Amino acid sequence: MIPTIAGLARRARFALQLPKFGSQVLPALLASALLAAAAQRAAAAEPAFPQGPISIIVPFAAGGSLDATARVLGKKVNELLGQPVVIVNRPGAGSAVGARAAATAKPDGYTLFIASGSAFGFVHLLVRNHEFSLKDYAPIAGLGIYTSLFAVSDKTPAKTLPELVALANSRPGGLSICSTGANGINHLQLEMFRFAFQKNHPGQKLNITHVPYNGVAPALTAIKAGDVDACVLPYSSLVKQMDGAGLRVIAVQRPTRLPLLPSAGTTGEQGYPELDGNEQLVTISAPAGTPAPVLQRLEAAFRDAMNDPAIMKSLNDLEVQPRFVGSVEARKWLEGDVKKLSGVIREAGLGTNP
């Protein structure tokens, strides 16, 4: 606690009454009084956070599950902090565009970055001259778990992953499989699928062509129209609504089946256990260098938001499994993702940075 000026003045008056020590103590007390006054003025000049709108950058187009998650949480954080929360969609380059915008923002807590998986952690390995990595961000919290899946167009006859593989390797030209962005998490999961096949079938190649889209919504439009044969997607309410009416989910990348999609087997059940651990943590972060008190204020706000039963229901409706973790655990999770996915990037030859 900073001593008050009045308190220091009382001590100074007492020191003056001490003939032996007064001349030594008084200068020190006066110096302390000046420092206390300066500290009090600085504290008074420091406005409470936040004092204006907060932006949350979403690295994908509007309409996807991550965008919807940001809007649900942003509305509640707005209520808790008393300031507007604005969602800013910055799609492109598998999340690199949004990641760059977040990393270069002023580290004051007014620009945040929401990402699924560790998009901002490994994107620097993928995009030439993208100099940012996990160290350039300050994770605030983990908010939920996304499950990724394999879906096929209604025009594609495959009903399981083995049938999809057989179709790809029997059809001239193979199959086109889309993702929600070049070099994004779903693209990397597709590469993991390719590697798992080749590991299980030495000397054979999986005859597929990757087709990237900027976000979930355009990918769903493409698969429904039959522009692509299949897609790797995050599970969301949009996918749930379209299952059986434009697309068919054939596998989920998790250890157990989804209760709302009981007919879709896990990747492990279908011979690809390597993909069962591909669940993604949704995180909210700020630029590195954001003051600790601001980060703590934001972490508390998102924790309070996640404790609201209405928010939990909204996230469940979006097929996000609500799970709050603090900043320390969120960073550890992301570091693990970076380690795992950097190996996929190197093996696939996707990285353009050294």
VOFIVO-572405 format. One record per residue (C-alpha): residue number from 1; x, y, z; residue in one letter; chain. Coordinates in Angstrom, 2 decimals. Example, Ala and Ser with C-alpha at 12.3 -4.5 7.8 and 13.67 -1.06 7.14 Angstrom:
% residues 2
@nr=1	px=12.30	py=-4.50	pz=7.80	rest=A	kette=A
@nr=2	px=13.67	py=-1.06	pz=7.14	rest=S	kette=A
***
This chain:
% residues 354
@nr=1	px=0.00	py=0.00	pz=0.00	rest=M	kette=A
@nr=2	px=1.30	py=3.49	pz=-0.88	rest=I	kette=A
@nr=3	px=1.60	py=5.64	pz=2.30	rest=P	kette=A
@nr=4	px=-0.57	py=8.75	pz=2.24	rest=T	kette=A
@nr=5	px=0.94	py=12.20	pz=2.15	rest=I	kette=A
@nr=6	px=-0.85	py=13.09	pz=5.40	rest=A	kette=A
@nr=7	px=0.64	py=10.07	pz=7.12	rest=G	kette=A
@nr=8	px=4.12	py=10.95	pz=5.97	rest=L	kette=A
@nr=9	px=3.64	py=14.51	pz=7.18	rest=A	kette=A
@nr=10	px=2.80	py=13.25	pz=10.66	rest=R	kette=A
@nr=11	px=5.97	py=11.19	pz=10.65	rest=R	kette=A
@nr=12	px=7.97	py=14.21	pz=9.55	rest=A	kette=A
@nr=13	px=6.60	py=16.32	pz=12.42	rest=R	kette=A
@nr=14	px=7.53	py=13.56	pz=14.81	rest=F	kette=A
@nr=15	px=11.04	py=13.38	pz=13.33	rest=A	kette=A
@nr=16	px=11.53	py=17.11	pz=13.92	rest=L	kette=A
@nr=17	px=11.02	py=16.46	pz=17.61	rest=Q	kette=A
@nr=18	px=13.96	py=14.04	pz=17.65	rest=L	kette=A
@nr=19	px=17.09	py=16.14	pz=18.12	rest=P	kette=A
@nr=20	px=19.50	py=13.33	pz=17.37	rest=K	kette=A
@nr=21	px=17.82	py=11.78	pz=14.35	rest=F	kette=A
@nr=22	px=15.62	py=14.53	pz=12.93	rest=G	kette=A
@nr=23	px=18.20	py=15.85	pz=10.51	rest=S	kette=A
@nr=24	px=18.72	py=12.34	pz=9.08	rest=Q	kette=A
@nr=25	px=15.14	py=11.13	pz=9.02	rest=V	kette=A
@nr=26	px=13.44	py=14.23	pz=7.67	rest=L	kette=A
@nr=27	px=15.04	py=14.22	pz=4.19	rest=P	kette=A
@nr=28	px=14.10	py=10.55	pz=3.71	rest=A	kette=A
@nr=29	px=10.53	py=11.21	pz=4.77	rest=L	kette=A
@nr=30	px=10.25	py=14.20	pz=2.47	rest=L	kette=A
@nr=31	px=11.53	py=12.10	pz=-0.43	rest=A	kette=A
@nr=32	px=8.98	py=9.40	pz=0.40	rest=S	kette=A
@nr=33	px=6.25	py=12.00	pz=0.46	rest=A	kette=A
@nr=34	px=7.19	py=13.22	pz=-3.00	rest=L	kette=A
@nr=35	px=7.22	py=9.66	pz=-4.36	rest=L	kette=A
@nr=36	px=3.85	py=8.94	pz=-2.77	rest=A	kette=A
@nr=37	px=2.37	py=12.06	pz=-4.29	rest=A	kette=A
@nr=38	px=3.69	py=11.09	pz=-7.72	rest=A	kette=A
@nr=39	px=2.30	py=7.56	pz=-7.38	rest=A	kette=A
@nr=40	px=-1.11	py=8.87	pz=-6.33	rest=Q	kette=A
@nr=41	px=-1.21	py=11.27	pz=-9.27	rest=R	kette=A
@nr=42	px=-0.28	py=8.44	pz=-11.67	rest=A	kette=A
@nr=43	px=-2.97	py=6.18	pz=-10.22	rest=A	kette=A
@nr=44	px=-5.53	py=8.95	pz=-10.53	rest=A	kette=A
@nr=45	px=-4.49	py=9.60	pz=-14.13	rest=A	kette=A
@nr=46	px=-4.77	py=5.90	pz=-15.08	rest=E	kette=A
@nr=47	px=-8.37	py=5.34	pz=-16.24	rest=P	kette=A
@nr=48	px=-10.10	py=2.11	pz=-15.38	rest=A	kette=A
@nr=49	px=-10.16	py=-0.43	pz=-18.22	rest=F	kette=A
@nr=50	px=-12.05	py=-0.40	pz=-20.51	rest=P	kette=A
@nr=51	px=-12.82	py=3.16	pz=-21.56	rest=Q	kette=A
@nr=52	px=-13.97	py=2.44	pz=-25.11	rest=G	kette=A
@nr=53	px=-15.02	py=-0.22	pz=-27.64	rest=P	kette=A
@nr=54	px=-13.19	py=-3.55	pz=-27.76	rest=I	kette=A
@nr=55	px=-12.65	py=-5.28	pz=-31.11	rest=S	kette=A
@nr=56	px=-12.46	py=-9.05	pz=-31.49	rest=I	kette=A
@nr=57	px=-10.76	py=-10.12	pz=-34.71	rest=I	kette=A
@nr=58	px=-12.17	py=-13.31	pz=-36.28	rest=V	kette=A
@nr=59	px=-9.79	py=-14.73	pz=-38.92	rest=P	kette=A
@nr=60	px=-12.63	py=-16.18	pz=-41.02	rest=F	kette=A
@nr=61	px=-15.65	py=-14.90	pz=-42.90	rest=A	kette=A
@nr=62	px=-18.90	py=-14.08	pz=-41.13	rest=A	kette=A
@nr=63	px=-21.37	py=-16.93	pz=-40.82	rest=G	kette=A
@nr=64	px=-19.06	py=-19.65	pz=-39.52	rest=G	kette=A
@nr=65	px=-18.99	py=-21.26	pz=-36.10	rest=S	kette=A
@nr=66	px=-16.04	py=-19.23	pz=-34.83	rest=L	kette=A
@nr=67	px=-17.75	py=-16.02	pz=-35.90	rest=D	kette=A
@nr=68	px=-20.95	py=-17.07	pz=-34.12	rest=A	kette=A
@nr=69	px=-18.99	py=-17.98	pz=-30.98	rest=T	kette=A
@nr=70	px=-17.33	py=-14.56	pz=-30.96	rest=A	kette=A
@nr=71	px=-20.69	py=-12.81	pz=-31.27	rest=R	kette=A
@nr=72	px=-22.30	py=-14.78	pz=-28.44	rest=V	kette=A
@nr=73	px=-19.41	py=-14.08	pz=-26.07	rest=L	kette=A
@nr=74	px=-18.91	py=-10.52	pz=-27.27	rest=G	kette=A
@nr=75	px=-22.47	py=-9.59	pz=-26.39	rest=K	kette=A
@nr=76	px=-22.08	py=-10.89	pz=-22.84	rest=K	kette=A
@nr=77	px=-18.66	py=-9.26	pz=-22.33	rest=V	kette=A
@nr=78	px=-20.24	py=-6.02	pz=-23.52	rest=N	kette=A
@nr=79	px=-22.76	py=-6.30	pz=-20.67	rest=E	kette=A
@nr=80	px=-20.09	py=-7.17	pz=-18.13	rest=L	kette=A
@nr=81	px=-17.59	py=-4.45	pz=-19.04	rest=L	kette=A
@nr=82	px=-20.05	py=-1.76	pz=-20.06	rest=G	kette=A
@nr=83	px=-18.39	py=-1.08	pz=-23.41	rest=Q	kette=A
@nr=84	px=-19.29	py=-2.16	pz=-26.96	rest=P	kette=A
@nr=85	px=-17.61	py=-5.29	pz=-28.30	rest=V	kette=A
@nr=86	px=-17.22	py=-5.17	pz=-32.08	rest=V	kette=A
@nr=87	px=-16.62	py=-8.30	pz=-34.18	rest=I	kette=A
@nr=88	px=-14.16	py=-7.70	pz=-37.03	rest=V	kette=A
@nr=89	px=-13.91	py=-10.41	pz=-39.71	rest=N	kette=A
@nr=90	px=-10.45	py=-10.58	pz=-41.31	rest=R	kette=A
@nr=91	px=-10.40	py=-13.77	pz=-43.44	rest=P	kette=A
@nr=92	px=-7.56	py=-14.91	pz=-45.63	rest=G	kette=A
@nr=93	px=-4.45	py=-17.11	pz=-45.85	rest=A	kette=A
@nr=94	px=-5.78	py=-19.69	pz=-43.42	rest=G	kette=A
@nr=95	px=-6.04	py=-17.12	pz=-40.59	rest=S	kette=A
@nr=96	px=-2.75	py=-15.32	pz=-41.35	rest=A	kette=A
@nr=97	px=-4.49	py=-12.06	pz=-42.27	rest=V	kette=A
@nr=98	px=-6.36	py=-11.89	pz=-38.98	rest=G	kette=A
@nr=99	px=-3.35	py=-13.11	pz=-37.01	rest=A	kette=A
@nr=100	px=-1.17	py=-10.35	pz=-38.45	rest=R	kette=A
@nr=101	px=-3.78	py=-7.69	pz=-37.70	rest=A	kette=A
@nr=102	px=-4.01	py=-8.85	pz=-34.09	rest=A	kette=A
@nr=103	px=-0.26	py=-9.15	pz=-33.52	rest=A	kette=A
@nr=104	px=0.43	py=-5.65	pz=-34.83	rest=T	kette=A
@nr=105	px=-2.40	py=-3.99	pz=-32.91	rest=A	kette=A
@nr=106	px=-1.63	py=-1.66	pz=-30.03	rest=K	kette=A
@nr=107	px=-1.16	py=-3.81	pz=-26.88	rest=P	kette=A
@nr=108	px=-3.75	py=-2.02	pz=-24.80	rest=D	kette=A
@nr=109	px=-6.51	py=-4.63	pz=-24.52	rest=G	kette=A
@nr=110	px=-8.80	py=-3.01	pz=-27.07	rest=Y	kette=A
@nr=111	px=-7.97	py=-5.47	pz=-29.87	rest=T	kette=A
@nr=112	px=-8.43	py=-9.18	pz=-29.18	rest=L	kette=A
@nr=113	px=-8.06	py=-12.28	pz=-31.34	rest=F	kette=A
@nr=114	px=-10.29	py=-15.35	pz=-31.24	rest=I	kette=A
@nr=115	px=-9.00	py=-18.51	pz=-32.89	rest=A	kette=A
@nr=116	px=-9.78	py=-22.20	pz=-33.01	rest=S	kette=A
@nr=117	px=-6.82	py=-24.50	pz=-32.80	rest=G	kette=A
@nr=118	px=-3.51	py=-22.68	pz=-32.61	rest=S	kette=A
@nr=119	px=-3.93	py=-20.67	pz=-35.79	rest=A	kette=A
@nr=120	px=-1.89	py=-17.78	pz=-34.52	rest=F	kette=A
@nr=121	px=0.72	py=-20.14	pz=-33.08	rest=G	kette=A
@nr=122	px=1.80	py=-22.05	pz=-36.16	rest=F	kette=A
@nr=123	px=0.81	py=-19.76	pz=-39.02	rest=V	kette=A
@nr=124	px=4.31	py=-18.25	pz=-39.02	rest=H	kette=A
@nr=125	px=5.61	py=-21.64	pz=-40.17	rest=L	kette=A
@nr=126	px=3.30	py=-21.61	pz=-43.17	rest=L	kette=A
@nr=127	px=3.20	py=-18.13	pz=-44.65	rest=V	kette=A
@nr=128	px=6.26	py=-16.50	pz=-46.18	rest=R	kette=A
@nr=129	px=7.39	py=-13.37	pz=-44.36	rest=N	kette=A
@nr=130	px=4.81	py=-13.96	pz=-41.66	rest=H	kette=A
@nr=131	px=7.09	py=-13.12	pz=-38.76	rest=E	kette=A
@nr=132	px=4.61	py=-13.70	pz=-35.94	rest=F	kette=A
@nr=133	px=4.40	py=-16.67	pz=-33.62	rest=S	kette=A
@nr=134	px=2.83	py=-17.61	pz=-30.31	rest=L	kette=A
@nr=135	px=5.26	py=-15.34	pz=-28.44	rest=K	kette=A
@nr=136	px=3.60	py=-12.34	pz=-30.10	rest=D	kette=A
@nr=137	px=0.29	py=-12.99	pz=-28.33	rest=Y	kette=A
@nr=138	px=-0.88	py=-13.06	pz=-24.74	rest=A	kette=A
@nr=139	px=-3.47	py=-15.84	pz=-24.31	rest=P	kette=A
@nr=140	px=-6.31	py=-14.66	pz=-22.10	rest=I	kette=A
@nr=141	px=-8.44	py=-17.79	pz=-21.83	rest=A	kette=A
@nr=142	px=-9.69	py=-20.95	pz=-23.46	rest=G	kette=A
@nr=143	px=-13.43	py=-20.88	pz=-24.09	rest=L	kette=A
@nr=144	px=-14.52	py=-24.17	pz=-25.59	rest=G	kette=A
@nr=145	px=-13.72	py=-27.20	pz=-27.71	rest=I	kette=A
@nr=146	px=-14.39	py=-27.60	pz=-31.42	rest=Y	kette=A
@nr=147	px=-14.72	py=-30.99	pz=-33.06	rest=T	kette=A
@nr=148	px=-13.69	py=-31.38	pz=-36.69	rest=S	kette=A
@nr=149	px=-15.30	py=-33.82	pz=-39.08	rest=L	kette=A
@nr=150	px=-15.29	py=-35.24	pz=-42.58	rest=F	kette=A
@nr=151	px=-18.38	py=-34.55	pz=-44.68	rest=A	kette=A
@nr=152	px=-19.22	py=-35.50	pz=-48.25	rest=V	kette=A
@nr=153	px=-21.55	py=-33.99	pz=-50.79	rest=S	kette=A
@nr=154	px=-24.87	py=-35.72	pz=-51.36	rest=D	kette=A
@nr=155	px=-23.51	py=-36.38	pz=-54.84	rest=K	kette=A
@nr=156	px=-20.61	py=-38.41	pz=-53.39	rest=T	kette=A
@nr=157	px=-21.63	py=-42.02	pz=-52.66	rest=P	kette=A
@nr=158	px=-19.08	py=-42.72	pz=-49.88	rest=A	kette=A
@nr=159	px=-20.56	py=-43.31	pz=-46.42	rest=K	kette=A
@nr=160	px=-17.34	py=-44.00	pz=-44.49	rest=T	kette=A
@nr=161	px=-13.69	py=-42.97	pz=-44.63	rest=L	kette=A
@nr=162	px=-12.61	py=-46.32	pz=-46.15	rest=P	kette=A
@nr=163	px=-15.25	py=-45.87	pz=-48.86	rest=E	kette=A
@nr=164	px=-14.02	py=-42.32	pz=-49.47	rest=L	kette=A
@nr=165	px=-10.46	py=-43.60	pz=-49.87	rest=V	kette=A
@nr=166	px=-11.56	py=-46.35	pz=-52.24	rest=A	kette=A
@nr=167	px=-13.53	py=-43.87	pz=-54.33	rest=L	kette=A
@nr=168	px=-10.62	py=-41.42	pz=-54.48	rest=A	kette=A
@nr=169	px=-8.19	py=-44.05	pz=-55.68	rest=N	kette=A
@nr=170	px=-10.57	py=-45.60	pz=-58.21	rest=S	kette=A
@nr=171	px=-11.92	py=-42.46	pz=-59.85	rest=R	kette=A
@nr=172	px=-9.84	py=-40.85	pz=-62.63	rest=P	kette=A
@nr=173	px=-8.57	py=-37.56	pz=-61.24	rest=G	kette=A
@nr=174	px=-9.37	py=-38.58	pz=-57.69	rest=G	kette=A
@nr=175	px=-11.55	py=-36.50	pz=-55.37	rest=L	kette=A
@nr=176	px=-11.60	py=-32.84	pz=-54.41	rest=S	kette=A
@nr=177	px=-11.68	py=-32.22	pz=-50.65	rest=I	kette=A
@nr=178	px=-12.13	py=-28.71	pz=-49.31	rest=C	kette=A
@nr=179	px=-11.15	py=-27.01	pz=-46.08	rest=S	kette=A
@nr=180	px=-11.99	py=-23.72	pz=-44.39	rest=T	kette=A
@nr=181	px=-8.72	py=-22.12	pz=-45.50	rest=G	kette=A
@nr=182	px=-5.33	py=-22.79	pz=-47.05	rest=A	kette=A
@nr=183	px=-2.83	py=-23.63	pz=-44.32	rest=N	kette=A
@nr=184	px=-5.57	py=-23.48	pz=-41.69	rest=G	kette=A
@nr=185	px=-6.31	py=-26.11	pz=-39.08	rest=I	kette=A
@nr=186	px=-8.71	py=-28.11	pz=-41.28	rest=N	kette=A
@nr=187	px=-6.16	py=-28.12	pz=-44.11	rest=H	kette=A
@nr=188	px=-3.57	py=-29.54	pz=-41.71	rest=L	kette=A
@nr=189	px=-6.05	py=-32.18	pz=-40.57	rest=Q	kette=A
@nr=190	px=-6.53	py=-33.19	pz=-44.20	rest=L	kette=A
@nr=191	px=-2.76	py=-33.57	pz=-44.52	rest=E	kette=A
@nr=192	px=-2.74	py=-35.69	pz=-41.36	rest=M	kette=A
@nr=193	px=-5.35	py=-37.91	pz=-43.00	rest=F	kette=A
@nr=194	px=-3.16	py=-38.22	pz=-46.09	rest=R	kette=A
@nr=195	px=-0.11	py=-39.16	pz=-43.98	rest=F	kette=A
@nr=196	px=-2.09	py=-41.67	pz=-41.92	rest=A	kette=A
@nr=197	px=-3.27	py=-43.38	pz=-45.12	rest=F	kette=A
@nr=198	px=0.25	py=-43.56	pz=-46.53	rest=Q	kette=A
@nr=199	px=1.58	py=-44.90	pz=-43.23	rest=K	kette=A
@nr=200	px=-1.06	py=-47.65	pz=-43.23	rest=N	kette=A
@nr=201	px=-0.57	py=-48.36	pz=-46.95	rest=H	kette=A
@nr=202	px=3.16	py=-48.14	pz=-47.71	rest=P	kette=A
@nr=203	px=3.91	py=-47.29	pz=-51.32	rest=G	kette=A
@nr=204	px=0.40	py=-45.98	pz=-52.01	rest=Q	kette=A
@nr=205	px=-0.81	py=-42.41	pz=-52.34	rest=K	kette=A
@nr=206	px=-4.19	py=-40.94	pz=-51.60	rest=L	kette=A
@nr=207	px=-5.54	py=-39.40	pz=-54.81	rest=N	kette=A
@nr=208	px=-7.12	py=-36.22	pz=-53.45	rest=I	kette=A
@nr=209	px=-6.88	py=-32.53	pz=-54.30	rest=T	kette=A
@nr=210	px=-7.20	py=-29.87	pz=-51.63	rest=H	kette=A
@nr=211	px=-9.58	py=-26.96	pz=-52.35	rest=V	kette=A
@nr=212	px=-9.40	py=-24.11	pz=-49.78	rest=P	kette=A
@nr=213	px=-12.20	py=-21.67	pz=-48.96	rest=Y	kette=A
@nr=214	px=-12.17	py=-18.62	pz=-46.69	rest=N	kette=A
@nr=215	px=-14.31	py=-19.91	pz=-43.86	rest=G	kette=A
@nr=216	px=-17.06	py=-22.39	pz=-43.07	rest=V	kette=A
@nr=217	px=-19.92	py=-20.67	pz=-44.90	rest=A	kette=A
@nr=218	px=-18.34	py=-20.66	pz=-48.40	rest=P	kette=A
@nr=219	px=-17.08	py=-24.22	pz=-47.88	rest=A	kette=A
@nr=220	px=-20.61	py=-25.37	pz=-47.04	rest=L	kette=A
@nr=221	px=-21.98	py=-23.57	pz=-50.09	rest=T	kette=A
@nr=222	px=-19.46	py=-25.40	pz=-52.28	rest=A	kette=A
@nr=223	px=-20.12	py=-28.84	pz=-50.87	rest=I	kette=A
@nr=224	px=-23.90	py=-28.41	pz=-51.07	rest=K	kette=A
@nr=225	px=-23.60	py=-27.36	pz=-54.71	rest=A	kette=A
@nr=226	px=-21.39	py=-30.36	pz=-55.46	rest=G	kette=A
@nr=227	px=-18.46	py=-28.14	pz=-56.43	rest=D	kette=A
@nr=228	px=-16.29	py=-30.37	pz=-54.24	rest=V	kette=A
@nr=229	px=-16.64	py=-34.03	pz=-53.31	rest=D	kette=A
@nr=230	px=-15.92	py=-33.74	pz=-49.60	rest=A	kette=A
@nr=231	px=-14.68	py=-31.34	pz=-46.94	rest=C	kette=A
@nr=232	px=-12.92	py=-31.20	pz=-43.59	rest=V	kette=A
@nr=233	px=-14.97	py=-28.87	pz=-41.39	rest=L	kette=A
@nr=234	px=-15.44	py=-27.79	pz=-37.78	rest=P	kette=A
@nr=235	px=-18.71	py=-29.15	pz=-36.47	rest=Y	kette=A
@nr=236	px=-21.27	py=-26.37	pz=-36.06	rest=S	kette=A
@nr=237	px=-24.98	py=-25.72	pz=-36.08	rest=S	kette=A
@nr=238	px=-24.76	py=-25.03	pz=-39.82	rest=L	kette=A
@nr=239	px=-23.29	py=-28.47	pz=-40.47	rest=V	kette=A
@nr=240	px=-25.91	py=-30.01	pz=-38.20	rest=K	kette=A
@nr=241	px=-28.73	py=-28.33	pz=-40.14	rest=Q	kette=A
@nr=242	px=-27.34	py=-29.44	pz=-43.49	rest=M	kette=A
@nr=243	px=-26.58	py=-33.04	pz=-42.56	rest=D	kette=A
@nr=244	px=-28.78	py=-35.11	pz=-44.83	rest=G	kette=A
@nr=245	px=-29.80	py=-32.06	pz=-46.87	rest=A	kette=A
@nr=246	px=-26.80	py=-31.18	pz=-48.99	rest=G	kette=A
@nr=247	px=-24.06	py=-33.05	pz=-47.21	rest=L	kette=A
@nr=248	px=-23.46	py=-36.19	pz=-45.17	rest=R	kette=A
@nr=249	px=-21.13	py=-36.42	pz=-42.18	rest=V	kette=A
@nr=250	px=-19.09	py=-39.63	pz=-42.42	rest=I	kette=A
@nr=251	px=-16.54	py=-39.27	pz=-39.58	rest=A	kette=A
@nr=252	px=-15.82	py=-37.15	pz=-36.50	rest=V	kette=A
@nr=253	px=-12.28	py=-36.45	pz=-35.32	rest=Q	kette=A
@nr=254	px=-12.69	py=-37.28	pz=-31.65	rest=R	kette=A
@nr=255	px=-12.40	py=-40.34	pz=-29.40	rest=P	kette=A
@nr=256	px=-16.18	py=-40.78	pz=-29.00	rest=T	kette=A
@nr=257	px=-19.16	py=-40.21	pz=-31.27	rest=R	kette=A
@nr=258	px=-21.09	py=-36.95	pz=-31.15	rest=L	kette=A
@nr=259	px=-24.44	py=-37.46	pz=-29.37	rest=P	kette=A
@nr=260	px=-26.24	py=-35.45	pz=-32.04	rest=L	kette=A
@nr=261	px=-24.56	py=-37.41	pz=-34.86	rest=L	kette=A
@nr=262	px=-24.63	py=-40.98	pz=-33.57	rest=P	kette=A
@nr=263	px=-24.47	py=-42.51	pz=-37.05	rest=S	kette=A
@nr=264	px=-21.11	py=-40.89	pz=-37.85	rest=A	kette=A
@nr=265	px=-18.27	py=-43.08	pz=-36.62	rest=G	kette=A
@nr=266	px=-15.08	py=-41.71	pz=-35.13	rest=T	kette=A
@nr=267	px=-11.91	py=-41.58	pz=-37.20	rest=T	kette=A
@nr=268	px=-10.43	py=-44.20	pz=-34.87	rest=G	kette=A
@nr=269	px=-13.33	py=-46.59	pz=-35.47	rest=E	kette=A
@nr=270	px=-12.67	py=-46.28	pz=-39.18	rest=Q	kette=A
@nr=271	px=-8.96	py=-47.05	pz=-39.05	rest=G	kette=A
@nr=272	px=-7.46	py=-43.61	pz=-38.41	rest=Y	kette=A
@nr=273	px=-6.89	py=-43.28	pz=-34.64	rest=P	kette=A
@nr=274	px=-4.19	py=-40.67	pz=-35.33	rest=E	kette=A
@nr=275	px=-6.98	py=-38.18	pz=-36.02	rest=L	kette=A
@nr=276	px=-8.97	py=-38.79	pz=-32.83	rest=D	kette=A
@nr=277	px=-7.02	py=-36.12	pz=-30.94	rest=G	kette=A
@nr=278	px=-7.80	py=-33.28	pz=-33.33	rest=N	kette=A
@nr=279	px=-10.20	py=-31.42	pz=-31.07	rest=E	kette=A
@nr=280	px=-9.40	py=-27.71	pz=-30.97	rest=Q	kette=A
@nr=281	px=-9.40	py=-25.24	pz=-28.11	rest=L	kette=A
@nr=282	px=-11.11	py=-21.93	pz=-28.88	rest=V	kette=A
@nr=283	px=-8.94	py=-19.20	pz=-27.38	rest=T	kette=A
@nr=284	px=-9.12	py=-15.45	pz=-26.91	rest=I	kette=A
@nr=285	px=-5.83	py=-13.53	pz=-26.91	rest=S	kette=A
@nr=286	px=-4.39	py=-10.03	pz=-26.90	rest=A	kette=A
@nr=287	px=-1.16	py=-8.72	pz=-28.45	rest=P	kette=A
@nr=288	px=1.97	py=-9.46	pz=-26.42	rest=A	kette=A
@nr=289	px=2.85	py=-6.57	pz=-24.16	rest=G	kette=A
@nr=290	px=-0.70	py=-5.88	pz=-23.05	rest=T	kette=A
@nr=291	px=-0.52	py=-4.76	pz=-19.38	rest=P	kette=A
@nr=292	px=-1.10	py=-7.54	pz=-16.85	rest=A	kette=A
@nr=293	px=-3.98	py=-5.74	pz=-15.06	rest=P	kette=A
@nr=294	px=-5.81	py=-5.40	pz=-18.39	rest=V	kette=A
@nr=295	px=-5.29	py=-9.09	pz=-19.19	rest=L	kette=A
@nr=296	px=-6.56	py=-10.03	pz=-15.74	rest=Q	kette=A
@nr=297	px=-9.64	py=-7.85	pz=-16.19	rest=R	kette=A
@nr=298	px=-10.38	py=-9.48	pz=-19.54	rest=L	kette=A
@nr=299	px=-9.79	py=-13.00	pz=-18.22	rest=E	kette=A
@nr=300	px=-12.21	py=-12.33	pz=-15.37	rest=A	kette=A
@nr=301	px=-14.82	py=-10.97	pz=-17.79	rest=A	kette=A
@nr=302	px=-14.63	py=-14.03	pz=-20.05	rest=F	kette=A
@nr=303	px=-14.72	py=-16.32	pz=-17.00	rest=R	kette=A
@nr=304	px=-17.87	py=-14.60	pz=-15.79	rest=D	kette=A
@nr=305	px=-19.39	py=-14.83	pz=-19.27	rest=A	kette=A
@nr=306	px=-18.72	py=-18.57	pz=-19.38	rest=M	kette=A
@nr=307	px=-20.41	py=-19.00	pz=-15.99	rest=N	kette=A
@nr=308	px=-23.68	py=-17.68	pz=-17.41	rest=D	kette=A
@nr=309	px=-26.08	py=-20.60	pz=-18.10	rest=P	kette=A
@nr=310	px=-27.53	py=-18.73	pz=-21.09	rest=A	kette=A
@nr=311	px=-24.07	py=-18.46	pz=-22.66	rest=I	kette=A
@nr=312	px=-23.42	py=-22.15	pz=-22.01	rest=M	kette=A
@nr=313	px=-26.67	py=-23.00	pz=-23.78	rest=K	kette=A
@nr=314	px=-25.88	py=-20.73	pz=-26.73	rest=S	kette=A
@nr=315	px=-22.46	py=-22.33	pz=-27.17	rest=L	kette=A
@nr=316	px=-23.94	py=-25.81	pz=-26.93	rest=N	kette=A
@nr=317	px=-26.48	py=-24.82	pz=-29.59	rest=D	kette=A
@nr=318	px=-23.50	py=-23.89	pz=-31.80	rest=L	kette=A
@nr=319	px=-22.05	py=-27.34	pz=-31.08	rest=E	kette=A
@nr=320	px=-19.16	py=-25.80	pz=-29.15	rest=V	kette=A
@nr=321	px=-18.36	py=-27.76	pz=-26.01	rest=Q	kette=A
@nr=322	px=-18.03	py=-24.98	pz=-23.38	rest=P	kette=A
@nr=323	px=-14.79	py=-25.26	pz=-21.44	rest=R	kette=A
@nr=324	px=-13.16	py=-22.34	pz=-19.66	rest=F	kette=A
@nr=325	px=-9.44	py=-22.53	pz=-18.93	rest=V	kette=A
@nr=326	px=-7.31	py=-19.69	pz=-17.63	rest=G	kette=A
@nr=327	px=-4.44	py=-17.98	pz=-19.37	rest=S	kette=A
@nr=328	px=-1.71	py=-20.33	pz=-18.10	rest=V	kette=A
@nr=329	px=-3.46	py=-23.53	pz=-19.20	rest=E	kette=A
@nr=330	px=-4.50	py=-21.94	pz=-22.50	rest=A	kette=A
@nr=331	px=-0.87	py=-21.14	pz=-23.32	rest=R	kette=A
@nr=332	px=0.22	py=-24.70	pz=-22.48	rest=K	kette=A
@nr=333	px=-2.51	py=-26.12	pz=-24.74	rest=W	kette=A
@nr=334	px=-1.43	py=-23.87	pz=-27.61	rest=L	kette=A
@nr=335	px=2.23	py=-24.74	pz=-27.15	rest=E	kette=A
@nr=336	px=1.28	py=-28.42	pz=-27.45	rest=G	kette=A
@nr=337	px=-0.65	py=-27.72	pz=-30.65	rest=D	kette=A
@nr=338	px=2.30	py=-25.85	pz=-32.14	rest=V	kette=A
@nr=339	px=4.62	py=-28.76	pz=-31.39	rest=K	kette=A
@nr=340	px=2.27	py=-31.33	pz=-32.92	rest=K	kette=A
@nr=341	px=1.27	py=-29.38	pz=-36.00	rest=L	kette=A
@nr=342	px=4.74	py=-28.10	pz=-36.83	rest=S	kette=A
@nr=343	px=5.66	py=-31.72	pz=-37.55	rest=G	kette=A
@nr=344	px=2.73	py=-32.04	pz=-39.96	rest=V	kette=A
@nr=345	px=3.77	py=-28.80	pz=-41.67	rest=I	kette=A
@nr=346	px=7.34	py=-30.00	pz=-42.18	rest=R	kette=A
@nr=347	px=6.28	py=-33.44	pz=-43.41	rest=E	kette=A
@nr=348	px=3.78	py=-31.95	pz=-45.86	rest=A	kette=A
@nr=349	px=6.31	py=-29.43	pz=-47.13	rest=G	kette=A
@nr=350	px=3.81	py=-26.65	pz=-46.52	rest=L	kette=A
@nr=351	px=6.06	py=-24.22	pz=-44.69	rest=G	kette=A
@nr=352	px=7.58	py=-21.35	pz=-46.63	rest=T	kette=A
@nr=353	px=9.45	py=-19.82	pz=-43.71	rest=N	kette=A
@nr=354	px=12.76	py=-21.33	pz=-42.58	rest=P	kette=A
***
